[in-house]
Amino acid sequence: MEEIRIEETGNSEQSAGNRKQVTGSNKHLPKWVWITTLIILLLGGIGLAYWIYKTDVFGDLTKVAKVSPSPSKNLNDTPCPLDGVMTTKDRAERRPLGIMIENAPEARPQSGLDKASFIFETPSEGGITRFLALYVENDASEVGPVRSARTYYVDWADEIKAVYAHCGGSAIALKNLLKDKYVCDINQFTFGSYFWRSKERLAPHNLYTTTDKVRAAAESAKCTLKSDYSGFEFKSDAEKSERGISQTITVNFSSAQFQVVYNYDSEKNLYLRSMSGSPHKDKITGEQLAPKTVVVMHADRVFSLTDGTQQSHAVTTGTGKAEVYLDGREIKGTWKRPSISERTRFYDELGKEVVFNRGQIWVEVVSN
């Protein structure tokens, strides 16, 4: 047994010695091994750099990030169905707001007409015109003065299923609103907290609201704020060489106080609006109102006895003559609206639907 242990001890010492010799030999590698290793590493690095340069692998990653961004709600890549202006998808799909705005001399200048996408103007009673201003993509911090409802304005609000904001109305208009299945009725008499009276003017020419307040009132009334209407066709502005040089449109409603004149600005491709002989300006911005397209729509008017007085009502369905002004040109044609639930559409003399420029549209409804 002792001999066996001696042999094992000797073998262990011998193995340890061998290990010391091997370990010691690693510290003294030949120079050619080090040189060869460095050359291999250098060539490998050069090869890798050349491959990255040829494939542009990091550049491709950057391009992918730029070309394929995650979907964003802030991209102006969706046309508004009402005026064709490019906006965000969320804004384009907002339910239109229809706000009644008065035009008596005491109500001028009005607030917020410049932010409207689409405006109807026609006389109410006494030859005084009134506006139905329709808002979609733009917001206005002040809109007014807000006035009462009339049946034909309600009819025009019906065709786009608008949220309709007003302060009271004629007896027949209020009666129609009670059974109207197309609009969301926001009457100041019911939703007073969403309107205010300005101390700068005398009543009834001092009632105002905002687009945010009208939407909040619609939410309070449990109305949907998603759009449900068909839009028009739109195009970009004509090239400057293809535009008219000058053009003046005069709309005689009743008297000089309500005469409207549009002067075409070829450079900006806009129609500068004047009223009663002066530029028609917005109260907040001080800028002259300037729609992109002007439409003159000829409609019959019918008379009825309402609230003990005789009132005339524009006929909003059927067909009639129309002139469309855009790009400094006049397009003569017709308007058609088969029923209350359908859009008023405009056609040229060949029966082709007019394609509008992107931007505010102002429709002047005159009597036949």
C-alpha positions in Angstrom: 0.0 0.0 0.0 2.8 2.4 0.8 4.4 1.7 -2.6 1.2 2.6 -4.3 0.9 5.9 -2.5 4.5 6.8 -3.4 3.9 6.1 -7.1 0.8 8.3 -7.1 2.7 11.1 -5.4 5.5 10.9 -7.9 3.2 10.9 -10.8 1.4 14.0 -9.5 4.6 15.9 -9.1 5.6 14.9 -12.5 2.3 16.1 -14.0 2.6 19.4 -12.2 6.0 19.9 -13.6 4.7 19.2 -17.1 1.9 21.7 -16.6 4.5 24.3 -15.5 6.4 23.7 -18.7 3.3 24.0 -20.9 2.2 27.2 -19.2 5.6 28.7 -19.5 5.7 28.0 -23.2 2.5 30.1 -23.8 4.4 33.2 -22.7 6.9 32.8 -25.4 4.9 32.3 -28.7 6.8 32.9 -31.9 6.6 36.4 -33.4 5.1 35.0 -36.6 2.1 33.8 -34.7 1.4 37.3 -33.4 2.0 38.9 -36.8 -0.3 36.4 -38.5 -3.1 37.0 -35.9 -2.8 40.8 -36.3 -3.0 40.5 -40.1 -6.1 38.3 -39.9 -7.8 40.7 -37.6 -6.9 43.7 -39.8 -8.1 42.0 -43.0 -11.3 41.0 -41.2 -12.0 44.6 -40.0 -11.4 45.9 -43.5 -13.7 43.3 -45.0 -16.5 44.2 -42.5 -16.2 47.9 -43.1 -16.4 47.3 -46.9 -19.5 45.1 -46.5 -21.2 47.8 -44.4 -20.3 50.4 -47.0 -21.6 48.4 -49.9 -24.8 47.2 -48.3 -25.6 50.5 -46.4 -27.2 48.4 -43.8 -27.5 51.3 -41.3 -28.7 53.6 -44.0 -31.5 51.2 -44.9 -32.6 51.1 -41.3 -32.8 54.9 -41.2 -34.7 55.0 -44.5 -37.2 52.5 -43.2 -37.8 54.6 -40.1 -38.4 57.7 -42.3 -40.5 56.1 -45.1 -42.7 54.0 -42.8 -43.5 56.0 -39.7 -46.1 54.7 -37.3 -49.6 55.9 -38.2 -50.2 59.4 -36.9 -53.4 61.3 -36.2 -51.5 64.6 -36.8 -50.9 64.2 -40.5 -52.9 66.5 -42.8 -53.6 63.8 -45.3 -57.4 63.7 -45.4 -59.7 66.0 -47.3 -62.6 67.6 -45.4 -65.8 66.5 -47.2 -67.3 69.9 -47.0 -64.6 72.2 -48.4 -61.8 69.8 -49.6 -59.2 71.3 -47.3 -56.5 68.8 -46.3 -56.7 68.1 -42.6 -56.2 65.2 -40.1 -58.5 62.2 -40.4 -60.0 62.9 -37.0 -61.0 66.5 -37.9 -62.2 65.5 -41.4 -64.6 63.0 -39.7 -66.1 65.5 -37.2 -69.8 66.2 -37.5 -70.4 69.6 -39.0 -71.6 72.4 -36.8 -74.2 74.7 -38.3 -74.4 78.1 -36.4 -76.9 80.8 -37.2 -75.2 84.2 -37.5 -77.1 87.5 -38.0 -76.2 90.2 -40.5 -78.1 93.3 -39.3 -75.9 96.4 -39.3 -75.8 96.3 -35.5 -74.3 92.8 -35.7 -71.3 93.8 -37.8 -68.5 92.9 -37.9 -69.2 89.2 -37.1 -66.9 86.8 -35.4 -65.8 83.5 -36.8 -67.1 83.6 -40.4 -63.5 83.2 -41.6 -63.2 79.8 -39.9 -66.3 78.3 -41.5 -65.9 75.7 -44.2 -69.1 76.5 -46.0 -71.6 79.3 -45.7 -75.2 79.8 -46.9 -76.5 83.4 -47.1 -80.0 84.5 -47.9 -82.6 87.1 -46.7 -84.7 86.1 -43.7 -87.4 88.8 -43.1 -87.3 92.5 -43.9 -84.7 91.9 -46.6 -82.0 91.3 -43.8 -79.7 88.5 -44.7 -78.6 85.8 -42.3 -75.8 83.2 -42.4 -75.7 79.5 -41.8 -72.0 79.0 -41.1 -70.9 75.4 -41.2 -67.7 74.4 -39.3 -65.7 71.1 -39.7 -61.9 71.2 -39.6 -61.4 74.7 -38.1 -62.2 75.8 -34.6 -63.3 79.4 -33.7 -62.8 80.9 -30.2 -65.8 83.3 -30.8 -68.8 82.8 -33.2 -71.6 85.3 -33.5 -73.8 87.1 -33.0 -76.0 84.0 -32.9 -79.6 84.5 -33.9 -82.8 82.5 -34.5 -83.7 79.6 -36.7 -85.6 79.7 -40.0 -87.0 76.7 -41.8 -84.8 76.9 -44.9 -81.6 77.1 -42.8 -82.7 74.0 -40.9 -83.3 72.4 -44.4 -79.7 73.1 -45.4 -78.4 71.8 -42.0 -80.4 68.6 -42.7 -78.4 67.8 -45.8 -75.2 67.3 -43.9 -76.8 66.1 -40.6 -75.3 69.0 -38.7 -75.3 70.1 -35.1 -77.6 73.1 -35.4 -77.0 76.0 -33.0 -79.4 78.9 -32.7 -81.3 81.2 -30.3 -85.0 80.4 -30.6 -86.6 80.7 -34.0 -89.8 81.1 -36.0 -92.8 79.0 -34.8 -92.6 76.8 -37.9 -88.8 76.3 -37.6 -89.1 75.3 -33.9 -91.9 72.9 -34.8 -89.9 71.3 -37.5 -86.8 71.0 -35.3 -88.9 69.0 -32.7 -89.4 66.2 -35.3 -86.2 66.6 -37.3 -84.4 63.3 -37.5 -81.3 64.6 -39.2 -79.9 67.5 -37.1 -78.8 67.7 -33.4 -80.8 70.7 -32.1 -78.8 73.1 -29.8 -81.2 75.9 -28.9 -79.7 78.6 -26.6 -83.0 78.6 -24.7 -82.2 75.0 -23.6 -78.4 75.1 -23.6 -77.8 78.6 -22.2 -74.5 77.7 -20.4 -72.8 77.1 -23.7 -73.5 80.7 -24.9 -72.7 84.2 -23.4 -73.9 87.8 -23.9 -71.2 90.4 -24.7 -71.3 93.7 -22.9 -69.8 95.4 -26.0 -73.2 95.3 -27.8 -76.9 95.6 -27.1 -79.2 92.6 -27.2 -80.2 90.8 -29.3 -77.0 91.5 -31.3 -74.6 90.3 -28.6 -75.0 86.5 -28.2 -71.9 84.4 -28.8 -70.5 80.9 -28.6 -67.5 78.9 -29.7 -67.1 75.7 -31.8 -65.9 73.9 -28.7 -68.9 74.9 -26.7 -71.3 73.8 -29.4 -69.6 70.4 -29.5 -69.8 70.2 -25.7 -73.5 71.0 -25.9 -74.0 68.3 -28.5 -72.3 65.8 -26.2 -74.6 66.9 -23.3 -77.6 66.3 -25.6 -76.2 62.8 -26.3 -75.7 63.6 -30.0 -73.0 61.8 -32.0 -70.1 63.9 -33.2 -69.1 61.6 -36.1 -69.9 62.8 -39.6 -72.5 61.1 -41.8 -72.8 62.9 -45.1 -71.5 62.8 -48.7 -68.9 65.3 -49.8 -68.2 67.2 -53.0 -65.3 66.7 -55.5 -62.4 69.0 -55.2 -59.2 70.0 -57.1 -56.2 72.1 -56.6 -56.1 75.8 -57.7 -55.6 76.4 -61.4 -52.2 77.5 -62.5 -51.8 81.2 -62.5 -51.6 81.3 -66.3 -55.0 79.6 -66.5 -56.8 81.9 -64.1 -58.9 84.9 -65.0 -57.3 88.3 -64.6 -60.1 90.2 -62.9 -63.7 89.5 -62.0 -66.4 91.3 -60.0 -69.5 89.6 -58.7 -72.4 91.7 -57.4 -75.3 90.2 -55.4 -78.2 92.6 -54.8 -80.3 91.1 -52.1 -82.6 93.9 -51.0 -81.0 97.3 -50.4 -77.6 98.9 -50.4 -77.0 97.8 -46.8 -77.0 94.2 -47.8 -75.4 94.4 -51.3 -72.5 92.0 -51.5 -69.6 92.5 -53.9 -66.7 90.0 -54.5 -63.5 91.2 -56.2 -61.3 88.4 -57.5 -57.6 88.4 -56.5 -55.8 86.5 -59.2 -52.5 86.3 -57.3 -54.1 84.6 -54.2 -56.9 83.0 -56.2 -59.5 84.3 -53.7 -62.7 86.4 -53.8 -62.4 89.4 -51.5 -65.8 90.1 -50.0 -67.3 93.6 -49.5 -70.7 94.5 -48.0 -72.6 97.8 -48.0 -69.7 99.3 -49.9 -66.9 98.4 -47.4 -64.6 95.4 -47.0 -66.4 92.7 -44.9 -63.9 91.9 -42.1 -63.8 89.5 -39.2 -64.2 91.1 -35.8 -61.4 89.0 -34.1 -58.7 89.1 -36.8 -59.6 92.3 -38.7 -58.9 90.4 -41.9 -61.2 90.7 -45.0 -63.3 87.7 -45.6 -62.2 85.9 -48.8 -63.7 82.6 -49.9 -62.1 80.4 -52.5 -65.4 79.7 -54.4 -68.6 81.8 -54.7 -71.9 80.2 -55.8 -75.0 82.2 -56.8 -78.0 79.9 -56.4 -81.4 81.0 -57.7 -84.3 79.6 -55.7 -88.1 80.3 -55.5 -89.5 81.7 -52.4 -92.9 81.0 -50.9 -94.9 83.1 -48.4 -96.6 81.9 -45.3 -98.3 83.5 -42.3 -96.1 82.7 -39.2 -96.5 84.3 -35.8 -99.1 86.7 -37.2 -96.6 88.0 -39.8 -96.1 87.1 -43.4 -92.7 85.5 -44.0 -91.0 84.3 -47.1 -89.1 81.0 -47.2 -86.5 79.9 -49.7 -87.3 76.7 -51.5 -84.4 74.3 -50.7 -85.3 71.2 -52.8 -85.9 70.8 -56.6 -83.7 72.5 -59.1 -82.8 76.0 -60.4 -80.2 78.1 -62.1 -76.7 78.6 -60.6 -73.5 80.3 -61.3 -70.2 79.0 -59.9 -67.2 81.3 -59.6 -63.7 79.9 -59.2 -60.2 80.5 -60.6 -61.5 83.8 -61.9 -63.9 82.0 -64.2 -67.7 81.7 -64.3 -69.4 78.3 -64.7 -73.1 78.6 -65.6 -75.3 75.7 -64.8 -77.9 74.4 -62.3 -78.4 73.2 -58.8 -80.3 70.1 -57.8 -81.5 68.6 -54.6 -84.1 65.9 -55.0 -85.0 65.7 -51.3 -84.3 67.0 -47.8 -82.0 64.1 -47.0 -79.8 64.7 -50.1 -77.0 67.2 -50.8 -77.5 70.3 -52.9 -75.2 69.7 -55.9 -74.1 72.0 -58.7 -73.7 71.1 -62.4 -72.4 72.9 -65.5 -74.3 73.4 -68.7 -73.4 69.9 -69.9 -74.8 68.3 -66.7 -71.4 67.5 -65.2 -71.0 68.1 -61.5 -68.8 71.1 -60.7 -65.4 70.2 -59.1 -64.6 72.9 -56.5 -61.3 74.4 -55.4 -60.1 73.4 -51.9 -61.2 76.1 -49.5 -64.1 78.0 -48.1 -67.3 78.0 -50.2 -69.9 80.8 -49.9 -73.3 80.2 -51.4 -75.5 83.2 -52.1 -79.2 82.2 -52.4 -81.1 84.8 -54.4 -84.8 84.9 -55.3 -86.0 84.0 -58.7 
